[in-house]
Amino acid sequence: MAAPSPDDGKVTPLPPVPSRTEQVYEAIVRDICTGQLQPGVPLRQEQLAERFQVSRQPVQQALLLLRNEGLLREFGRRGLEVAPLRRKFVSQLFELRAILDGQAARLAAQRGTAESLERLRGVVGTGERAFEDRAFSHMITADVDFHRGVVDAAGNPLLTESTGVLWRNVQRVMGEVLLQGGAPAWVWEDHAAIFAAITAGDADEAEALARRHAEHGEQLILDGLPPEVD
């Protein structure tokens, strides 16, 4: 028997974007990254449902996603809390980040379109203004947007998908460090240098700078973690 044709007349509705689960997921991630939800604080489904004015089902689904991504962990009987940062986890995270960011920068230098590079230029400007204003939450957002922009400019959908979970965790650890002591000027100086290498089409330099930036970021975060995290 022949396989059914994609145009056999059946309608496949697309899910609404964003779904309730996605909205709750994003809101919880934002609260973790801005310090409103601290490590060790229990997360109660009923309280979150009331806060976000949704049923418990999307809250439950969002919490399971966050647990699977490592931002939450189980405690006690069927409970979840924000996972504390561990130095080993940070090192492993940034080890992977250096590889992916380096490859993304290389591909962006080779494949970046005028449109993708112009978007990236705008993100660099936004981040530099946020740094000048010491607007920490905007700095976190701009930092993630910059690196996602480099990945988008690389033109590889699989690379974009692979970096999704990675950047959720990077966003979280960067948020905790920024809230504790702020970010040094070299963060956006590095971004500007990476962008310059990409726009110049210098793939080797773009990759080297992106890898070095990841190494700098790892050290910044490790230096900002309290000793008891070890």
PyMOL commands that set and color helices and strands:
alter all, ss='L'
color gray80, all
select helices_A, chain A and resi 20-33+45-52+56-68+87-111+114-133+136-154+157-181+186-199+203-224+227-229
alter helices_A, ss='H'
color red, helices_A
select strands_A, chain A and resi 42-43+72-75+79-82
alter strands_A, ss='S'
color yellow, strands_A
deselect
rebuild
show_as cartoon
